[in-house]
Amino acid sequence: MNPKRCEEIIDTYLMLDKHERLPVSVCIHLLTCKKCRTQVRMMTQAEEKLSSPLSIQLPFSDLKLCSIMKSVDPAFDIKSICPVSMHKWVITGIFMIVAIIVFEILDYLLPSAKVISLSIHLVFGISIVFYCILFIACNLEFFVKMMQTSAKPGPKKQN
């Protein structure tokens, strides 16, 4: 085959977006040119290898992470990092559950509580929705990371 034509086909192939349909001319050329077909296969395999998660476990300590951050950002200060604590979220959640149970018992036992029952249920419903929204918003990077790792397939086993 013509080397100039092969170079044009490979350039066209590289300009395509991921999972974009191959043009007919590129498809026909790849079917007829062993060299280009091999190059495309090797690029595809290289991309798969590079996009797979790192399978080597590296031990990280706070000192290593701090030194990495210092090399990336010289103005980084470890004291500026706020520790992530779930205690406040758990205590607030338990408080909301206990309050719901107490108000449901009062609603059942006291006949006069029936009048404000709807408003109490609305307040608890809105509180639960805002609690969930705030929890997700405050811990968004955790959820994004969790979605990214669950979307990627695990490393392939080699035989």
N, C-alpha and C positions, 0 to 999 in steps of 0.2 A: 504494500500500500504506500501511498504518498505520505512522507513524514509531515509535510505542511498540513495536509488534510487531517492527519491523526492529531496534530497539535490543536487545530481548530475544533475538532470534535471533543477533545478532552477539556478545552477551555469552555465550550458550550455546556458540557456536562457539569463542570465545576460552578458555573453561574446559576445552575438550577437550585431552587430551594429544596429543602429536605422533603422527601416524599412527593415532589412535583413530577408530573408525568413527563417521560422522555419524549422529545420530538421524534417524529418518524425517521428523519435523516440520521439522527444519533443512534437510534435503535437499530436501524439497518447496518450502520457502520460497525456498531459493537458486535452484531451477529456475524459479521464477515471478517473482522480484524481481530486476530488472536492477541496481538500486542496491547491494543486499547482495552479489550475485554479483561485482560489480566491486570492492567493498571487500575481499572475501575473496581475490580474485585479486591485488589490489595488496599485501595483507598477506603472501601467500605469496611473491610476487616479492621483497618487501623482506626477508623472512626468508632467502631463498636468497642474496641479495646480501650480507647481513650475515654469513652463516655461511661464505661463501667466503673462501679465504685472501687476504691482502693481496697484491696483484700489484705494488705499487710497492716497489722495492728501496731501503732506507734504509741508508746507510753508518753503521756503528757503530764507534766506537773505545772503548778502555778508559776514556777520560775521560768520554765521553758516558754509558756504562753506569754508571760510578761516580757521576756526578751524578744520574742517574735513581734509583739505589738510595739515595743520600743524601736525595733528596726524598721517597722512600717511607718510608725508615727512617733517621731522623737518627743513630741509634747505629751505623749500618753502618760497618765498617772494612774496607778493601780487603785489609789484611794478614791478616784472619781467613779469607780464602778460600784453600783448599788447591788447588794446581794439579793438574789431572787428568793423570796420567802412565800410559801403557800399557807402559812399559819393564819394570816388575816382572812384569806379566801375561805379556808375550811371553817374557821370560827363563824364567819358571817353566814356561810351556808347552813351550818348547824343551827345557828340562831334563827334563821328564816324557817327551817323545818320545824323547830320547836314552836315558834310563833304560829305557824299554820296549824299544827296539832292542837295547841291551846285554844285558838279561836274556833276551830271546828268543834271541840268539846263544848266550849261556851255556846256556840250556835245550837248545839243539840240540847243542852241542859236548860238554857234560859230562853223562855218564849219571847222576851222583849228583844233579844239579839237578832231575831229574824228580820227586823226592820233594816238593820245596817248590814245584813249578811251580804247583799250584792256589792255594796261599796267595799267591804273588807276583801271579798274575793277579787274584785277588780284591782285593789291596791296590791294584793299579793301576786296576782298575775303580772302586773306591770313591774313589780319589784323583781320577780324571777327573770323576766325578759331583760331588764337592765343589768341585773347581776351577770347573766350569761354574756351579754354584749360587752360589758366592761372586762370580764374575765378573758374573753377572746382578744379584745383590743389590747389589753395589757400584756398578754402572752403571745402576741401574733407571730413573733419570730420562731417560737417553738412549734406552733401549728403549721407554719409554712415549711419548716424543716421536716416535720413529720410527713407532710403531704409529698414533699419532694423525694424523701427516701422510700415511701411506700409506692410511689409511681415508678421508680426505677427497678428494673429486674435485678435480682441478685447475681453474683458472679457465677459464670457457667463452670460446671465441673469439667475438667479435662480428663480424658481417658488415657 
